[in-house]
Amino acid sequence: MLTTLTAGRSARASRVGFSPARVGAVVGRNVGALRSGPSYWIVLVSGFFEPLLYLLSIGVGVGALVGDLTVAGRTMSYAAFVAPAMLAVSAMSGALAETTFNVFFKIKYAKTYEAVLATPVRPVEIAFGELTWATVRGSLYTAIFLGVMVALGLAPVGGALAAFPATILVGLAFGAVGLAISTLMRGWQDFDLLSTGQFALFLFSGTFSPVQDYPAWMEVLIQVTPLYHAVELVRGLCLSAYGVGMVGHAAYLLAMVAGGLWLAARRMERLLCR
């Protein structure tokens, strides 16, 4: 008992400042989970296939019926229009899956972070570590997806290389917001609300048709949603359609990273250190 109390006091005493090494330890714990068996790998890889199936069924299949689109004076195939959107969706889905379902389980049921806090790791470092791991997971999806796009002729190699850093930013943005959301969840039922919101973003963010095709009031509503900015940024880079608007899209996503991390760190401090 005395040893435990001494260890706890020692951990609290050294829990000052911000240490990248402690963030790395949180990431290392998640990497170690990959060795626990094939089940985690199956879950990890499965998130890649949903946007790929949408690309093949809607982008390629329906695209054969739709034909070419003209957007902002540029004519492109429907598959080339949809593919960058599915890339952004892939980055979003990977980051959200890791920072909502998995983090919520660790907080509410596995009590993983209570054990982590017996070490010098601080709640803010847990948040940064989980976000880093979620971004790695999302980047794995997008790197493979970009390879598929290049193989299908839906993006040039230069456009794919330019878009990859943007997909990392998308993963960071949605991962940070996902972390904040997971600290607000009361139970598994709340994930129904999250799934509904995520699916609405998926359908109405310029993914399958230009936002200009919607009524004016709906176009304005779509333009304030986060996935719209992710799709526009990634699509512009994939198609080499550079413009000043990209700065605004990137700034929006950076604000999501900062706001989500700030709220997640504060909520974790309150939940885990009460």
C-alpha positions, 0 to 999 in steps of 0.5 A, a space after each residue: 500500500 505504501 509503495 502504491 501511494 509513493 508511486 502515485 505521489 512520484 507520478 504526480 510530482 513528475 507530471 508537469 509541463 508537456 512531454 513529446 516522449 509521454 505523448 509517444 508512450 500513449 501512441 506506443 500503447 496503441 501500437 502494442 495493441 496491434 500485437 494482441 491478435 488479428 481482430 484489431 487489424 481486421 477493424 483497422 483495415 475494414 474502415 478503408 473499404 466503405 469509401 472505396 465501395 462508394 467510389 466504385 459503385 457511385 463514382 464509377 458505376 453511376 458515373 457511367 450514366 452521368 457522364 462528364 461534369 463541368 465545375 468552376 469552368 473545368 470539365 471532368 468525369 464524374 468519377 474524378 469528381 467523386 474520388 477526392 470527396 471519398 478520399 476526404 471521407 476516408 480520412 474523416 471516418 478513420 479518425 472519427 472511428 479511432 477517437 470516438 468508439 475506441 476512446 469512449 470504451 477506454 474512458 467508460 468501460 476499460 478504464 485504460 486512462 486511469 491506469 495511464 494516469 498512474 504514470 507521469 502522463 497528463 490528460 492533455 498528453 493522452 489527448 495528443 497521443 490518441 489524436 496522433 494515433 488516429 491521424 496515423 490510422 487515417 493516413 494509412 487509409 488515405 495513402 492506400 486510397 490515393 494509390 487506388 485513385 492514381 491506378 484508376 486514372 482519377 488523379 495525377 501522381 502530382 495531385 495525389 502527392 499534394 493532396 496527402 498532407 491535406 488528408 492528414 490535416 483532415 484527419 487531425 481536424 476530425 480526430 480532435 473533434 471526435 476526442 471532444 465528442 467522446 468525452 461528452 458521450 453518456 452511453 452507446 446510444 449517443 453514437 446513434 446521433 453521431 452516426 446520423 450526423 456523420 452520414 448527413 455530412 457524407 451526403 451533403 458536403 459536395 461529395 456526390 454533386 456540386 453544392 451549386 446544384 442545391 437551393 441557395 439556403 441549403 448551399 449556405 448551410 453546407 458551406 459552414 459544415 466541416 466535411 465541405 471544407 475538407 472535400 473542397 481542399 482535397 478536391 482542389 489539390 487532387 485536380 490542381 485547381 488552386 485558389 485563394 479559397 484553399 487558405 480558408 478551407 485549411 484555416 477552418 480545419 486548423 480551427 477544428 484541431 485547436 478547438 477540439 484538442 482544447 475541449 478534449 484536454 479540459 474534459 479529460 482533465 475533469 473526467 479523469 482527475 476528479 
